Amino acid sequence: MIKADNISTLSSSDPLISIIIVTYNASKYLQACLDSITKQSFKNIEVLLIDGASKDSTEEIIKANESYINYWQSEPDNGIYDAMNKGTAHSKGKWILFLGADDILLEGFSLMAEKLKELDTLYYGYCMINNKQSNKKLGEYELDKVNICHQAIFYPRIVFKKYSYDTRFVIYADHALNIQCWGDRSIKKQYYPYPIAKYSLEGLSNQIKDPVFKKEKKNWIRKYASRWAYARYLFRKWKESVKRNKDFS
């Protein structure tokens, strides 16, 4: 295990934003991701990099950029969400944003950073995926159906005082967390139409499935969403089953 802390002086202006990057054998992409952070006009950022004991030159790239990486570690983990949980434990920011090593931070990050005011509010924009906008403003019911890329979300610290990523869900633990957040009335949600990051389709989430989340999603929504959102979810699933029966009749 390798750990390093950069005790560089951060700006005293609010808000401090923690950017957590999770990596594994990411040498092909990591430098471009880091460069997109340093190019931001908003500078009150701490960068945390959680590496899963990469076997390529990822660690060399990390060491070459240590001057602005505030914390990093490289050790085996139990998947991307275990690594994200590790990152939140070491973060100090009032808001937290997650990036994959193959993601690129866009100019909307700095625009959104200037909007962060309320410590009980989750702020979100959208990602660019193949030059298309990933999402617009989503209510609770819409969020239960379609997730928002975590690269577009500025989570207030209170989220991780109450919740963490459920590592049983290998791909959709971020969707599970967002269902919890959208169903939690103590966490406000604020959307601004800013492009926060360019999301890569080469990541793990586009290569494997998550049967545990698929199996538990219904009960997860029942537990964490409002009764209204859960009832709409059940009604939609009923309509889908009716349509399937007609298609096969």
N, C-alpha and C positions, 0 to 999 in steps of 0.2 A: 504494500500500500504506500502510495506517495501522496503527501498533502503539502500544500503551500498556501500561506496567507500573504497577501500583498497589503502592507499597512500604508498604502498611499492615502493622501489627504483628499477627502471628498468635499465637494462644495457644501456649504452650510444652508444653501437655499432649499426650500421644499419644492416638490417631494423627492425623496430618494427612491429610485426605482431599481429593483433587483431584476436583472436578466439572468435566468438560469438556462444554461445550454447543456444538454445531455448528449454525450458522444460515445461511439464505439466504432473503431476503425474508420474514422471520419476524415482522414488526411486529405482526401480528394476535395472536400468542401469547406473545411473548417476555417481556413484563412479568409475566404470571401465572406463568410458569416461574421467573423470578428471585425473585418474591415467595414462592413455595413453598420456596425455599432459605433465604431470610432468616428465615422463620418456624420453622425447625427448632430444637429445643431443644439439639441438638448444634451447637456453634459452630466447632470447629476445622476449618474448611473453606477451601480456596482455590478460587475460581471462575475458570475460564479459558473464554473465549468466542472461538471461531474462526469468523469470518464469511467467506462466499465472495463478498465484494464486492457486497453487497445493493444493490438499486436503489430500495427503498422506504425507510421511516423506521427501519429496524432500527438503523442506526448512531446515530441520535439517541437511541433508547432505551438503547443501550449507554452512551453518554456521560452520560446522566441517572442511570445506576446505577454510575458508575465508582468510587464510594466503597467498594464491596465486590466489585468485579470486579478480581481480582489481575493478570490479564493478558488482553489482547484484541488481535486483529488482524483486519483486513478486507482481503482480497486474493483474486484468482481462485484456484481450486483445481481439482483433478481428481476431484471428487466427495466424498461424505460421509466415506469412509474415509481419503482423503488428508487431509482436515481433521482427522479423529480422530488420525491419526499425527502431524500437526503439534502437536496439543494435548498429546499424551503427551511430546513432546520438550521442551515448556516447563513441564511439571508438576513439582512437588516433593513431592507427597504419597506416603505409604507405601502407600496404596491409591488406585485410580482408578475413578471411576464416570462413565459417559457418559449424557447426556440429549439428547433432541431439544428444540428450542425449543418444541414443542407438547406436551411432557410435563410432568407435575406431580409433584413430589416429595412423598411421603406420610410419615406419622409413623413408618413402619417403618424409614426411613432412619436416624433417630436411635437407634432401638432396636438396629439392626444395628451402628451405629458403636461402640456400647459393647461389642460382642462381638469386635471386631477385635484380635487378640492376636498370632497367629503370622504372621510375615512371609513364610512359604512357603505360605500358605493363601489360596485363593480362596473368599470368602464370597458366598453368594447367597440371595436370597429369591424373591419373585415380583412380577409387575406385575398391576395391575387393568386389564382390557380389557373395556369395556362391562359393568362391574360383575361380571365373572367373573375368577377366579384363573387366571393364565397357565400356571403349572406347579407341580409339587410337586418333591420330591427326585428327581433323575435320575441314574441310573448311566451308564456310558460308552456302552453300547449304546443306551439310550433317548435320550441326547444326540445320538448320530449320526443318529437319526431326527427328533427334534423339538428345535429350538433353544430356548435360554433368552433372553429379551429382555436385551440388554446393560444396559438401564436397571435391572435387578434384580441386577447383578453388581458386586461390589467386587473388582477385579483387584489383586492385590499387584504391587508395582513390578517384581518379578522376571519377571513375564510379558512385559513390554515390553523387558526386557533380552535376552530370547530370541526373541521373536516381534514381528510387527507386522501390521497389517491388510493383506491382499493386495488391492491396489486394482484388480486385474483383475476381482474379484467386485464388481459394482456394488451389490448388495443383500444378499448373504449372506456378505460378508467376516467379519461377526461370528460367523456359524455356523462358518465355516472356522476362525477363531481358537479358538472353544470346543472344536471337535474336537481341535485341537492341545493345548489345556489339559487336557481330560479324558483324553487319551491319554498325558500326561506324568506319570509317577509321582513326579517331584520336586515337583510342585505338588499340594498337598492340596486337597480340596474339602469345604466345610462348608455345609450348608443350615440355615437357620432360617426358619420359616413366618411371615415378616414381609412386609407389603405395602410395597414400596420406592417404587414410582412408579405413576402412572396413565399408561398408554401410549396415545397417540393413534393412531387408525387413518387419520388424514388424511395421514400422512407418505409419503415417496417409496417406501418399501418395499412399500406396498400399491397402488402405481400402475403399477410397471413390473416386468419379469421379469429374471432373471439366467441367461441361457443358458450362460455360461461356467462358472458354478458347477455347474449341472445336469450339464454334460458332464464336469466334472472331479471331481465329488463322490466317485465310487467310488474313484478313484486317490488322492484326498486322504485318505479313510478308511483305505485300505490303507497309506499312508505314515505316518500319524500315530496311528491307533488301534491297540489291542492286536490280536494275532492272533485272540483269542477274539471281540472285538467285530466285527472284519472278517468272520470266518466267519459270525457270526450275521446280519450285513448281507447277505452273499451268499445265505444260506439264505432270508432274507425276500424278497429280490428274485426268487429262483427260484420261491418259492410264488406271488408276485404274477404272474409270467409264466404259471405253470400255470393260475391262476384266469382270467386273460385269455383263454388259449387255449380253456378250457372255455366261457367266456361267448360266444365267437365260433363255437364248433363247433355 
